[in-house]
């Protein structure tokens, strides 16, 4: 059962807010789409029919549960008990498929026949194209023109799976602009189309919907830790945050357990104090982006400041409202890692544990070098995706390193 976290101060309220963040600031033309989803998502998600099919596909198609791996050499280096939640081993190579499986089942139940999505790193696009092929549905994925170039392997995967990939040519030509294009499509196709948003962003109920579907991550961490160490919670959970779906899933079942430190690692890009960064909590202010009130990088007159990150999946100027609330309430610890720090952390995992992480996940790993742990601290790093898609970027750094 995908349950709400009690009556937690960190759960979404009936108006769609986490504290002062969230809501649905939508144009009138989108109101019927969003209202239909809001009126039906909890009923469908908690139905026996949905749960049976969702859990069955996660097990037999996605390959869950994903392992919780004790990283022995990483633990020795950083003086803690470090576990990696291996979302990179899921079918399609990331956590994104947990959400797309759930949302396409929801779309079918609502009678939709066409799916649209936005993608940055391409992992959500691949996961959406995958479930559309599985369910025989039309699929259109919007992707920034810049991201199409730097994430070419994922673009080819989407095309192989039968999706149409539409480049976003406006603005920075990255994730924000792809999201804008997807929203425009949804406005123009309100009846037959479901928009599978890939992160805990957008109008209510999307942040709550995506968090619930990704909560399988922390659900598994609990029983896996119980098996391994005799208690069902870690001391620290670390996850990268762009919009923040993998972090929301990894944090979900620990939100009310104050013994667990929740660490969210944003993309500092070339540095928090440069104009090439995506460190939202360090540089952002409160405002509205993509129909949700949150924290985002903007000018004094409300114009979006273009973000920068070496990782396409973290190249977003805001964070999901649940994370804005965790930051504002100080329940979450928000830090950042630069491009260089993250690439170095990615190489370190390769060489110490034989695992090539996605550049997004490498940001979370970069936190280990900055943290001060005790020897007995149990630390879970959510390894949100694998690095196949980022090999060209890694190799470029590797070649520079050899010079």
C-alpha positions, -999 to +999 in steps of 0.1 A: +000+000+000+014+034-009+005+052+023+007+088+034+033+094+061+008+096+090-003+131+096+032+143+092+042+179+090+062+168+059+032+153+041+012+173+015-019+189+030-054+189+015-047+221-005-016+206-020+010+224+001+041+213+020+042+241+046+042+272+024+053+254-007+034+236-034-001+243-048-013+243-084-008+277-101-022+266-134-038+283-164-075+278-166-071+255-197-052+230-176-076+230-147-097+200-159-066+178-164-052+186-130-085+183-112-092+149-128-058+137-116-063+151-081-098+136-077-086+101-087-050+095-079-053+083-043-083+061-050-065+044-079-031+041-062-046+025-031-068+001-050-061-036-049-060-038-087-034-011-090-013-024-062-012-060-076-002-048-111+023-022-098+040-045-074+041-073-100+057-051-126+083-037-101+093-073-092+092-091-126+098-062-151+119-037-132+138-062-111+130-049-077+140-050-049+172-032-058+201-044-037+214-025-007+251-030-011+277-026+016+306-007+000+335-021+019+364-001+004+344+032+004+335+025+040+372+020+049+382+052+032+356+074+048+354+058+083+317+048+083+294+020+074+284+030+038+257+013+019+247+020-017+210+017-027+215+003-062+188+020-082+213+019-111+205-018-114+168-012-122+156-019-158+164+013-178+192+021-155+177+045-129+150+051-103+129+068-129+111+036-139+094+033-105+074+064-113+067+057-150+053+022-142+029+037-117+019+066-138+012+047-169-011+023-149-028+054-136-032+069-171-047+036-183-072+036-155-082+072-164-088+062-200-058+081-216-043+069-248-014+092-254+016+100-231+039+130-230+070+136-208+099+159-203+135+147-197+169+162-189+194+134-185+172+112-207+166+086-180+130+096-174+125+098-212+138+063-216+117+050-187+086+067-202+093+053-237+098+019-221+065+017-203+047+032-234+061+003-255+051-021-228+015-008-227+012+000-264+007+038-260+018+067-281+048+085-265+061+120-271+092+131-251+103+167-249+141+172-244+163+203-244+184+206-276+215+209-255+206+177-236+199+159-268+235+163-278+251+155-244+228+125-237+228+110-272+228+073-261+195+079-243+180+097-272+188+067-294+172+044-268+140+064-268+138+063-306+144+025-305+115+021-281+092+040-305+090+074-288+090+107-307+117+130-293+110+167-297+138+192-291+132+223-270+150+252-287+141+280-263+160+294-233+189+273-222+176+244-242+177+221-211+152+206-187+133+237-177+126+244-214+116+208-221+091+211-192+076+243-207+071+225-240+054+195-224+030+217-205+021+235-238+014+202-254-008+191-224-028+224-227-035+216-264-044+180-258-064+178-226-087+149-233-066+119-245-032+128-230-015+121-197+016+140-188+041+118-169+061+143-149+094+128-140+101+145-107+085+159-075+077+192-093+047+207-111+012+214-098-004+193-070-009+164-070+023+156-090+049+161-062+029+138-039+021+113-067+057+110-077+070+108-041+045+080-033+056+060-063+093+065-055+087+057-018+094+021-027+131+030-023+130+039+014+104+011+020+130-014+008+159+004+026+140-002+059+136-039+057+170-044+040+187-026+069+167-047+094+181-078+078+217-065+077+222-046+109+191-054+131+174-020+129+153-005+102+168+030+098+203+045+090+220+074+106+223+093+073+206+091+039+223+110+011+208+117-023+213+141-052+186+167-058+176+185-090+138+184-090+143+157-064+124+125-071+151+100-061+157+120-029+120+121-021+118+084-025+149+077-004+138+101+024+100+092+024+098+066+052+123+084+073+108+119+073+093+116+108+123+098+123+145+126+136+173+101+143+179+100+105+198+129+089+185+136+054+212+151+032+203+165-002+232+173-026+226+200-052+247+207-083+271+236-076+283+236-113+314+257-116+308+270-080+280+283-059+292+318-062+295+317-100+268+323-126+272+287-137+254+268-110+222+249-101+226+251-063+190+263-058+188+265-020+221+285-019+212+309-047+174+308-049+144+327-035+107+318-031+086+319-062+065+299-087+079+277-114+060+251-134+028+257-115+043+252-080+054+276-053+089+266-043+125+279-041+141+288-075+169+308-090+154+340-103+163+377-109+148+404-087+120+409-113+112+372-113+130+360-145+144+325-143+182+324-139+196+297-163+211+268-143+243+250-151+254+215-142+276+189-158+248+165-151+217+170-173+194+156-146+204+182-121+204+211-145+171+227-132+166+261-116+143+250-088+136+221-064+104+203-057+081+218-030+087+189-006+124+197-007+118+235-003+098+226+029+126+203+041+151+230+036+130+258+051+121+237+082+157+226+085+146+189+085+169+184+055+206+193+052+212+209+018+247+210+005+262+211-030+290+196-051+308+211-081+312+195-115+348+186-107+341+172-073+313+150-087+334+137-116+362+128-091+337+111-069+324+091-099+359+079-108+365+070-071+335+047-070+347+031-103+381+024-088+371+014-053+339-006-059+338-013-097+306+007-102+302+035-127+276+059-114+255+084-133+269+120-129+238+128-109+245+101-084+282+112-083+270+144-067+257+125-038+289+105-035+309+137-035+293+145-001+313+117+015+346+137+012+330+167+030+312+148+058+325+139+092+313+105+102+317+083+132+330+048+127+296+032+135+275+056+115+253+038+090+252+059+058+229+050+028+238+068-004+210+065-030+228+055-063+200+068-085+214+058-118+242+042-138+268+060-158+266+045-192+249+076-205+277+098-192+307+079-206+316+106-231+318+132-203+338+109-180+362+100-208+368+137-216+378+143-180+398+111-180+418+123-211+424+157-194+436+139-163+462+119-182+477+151-198 
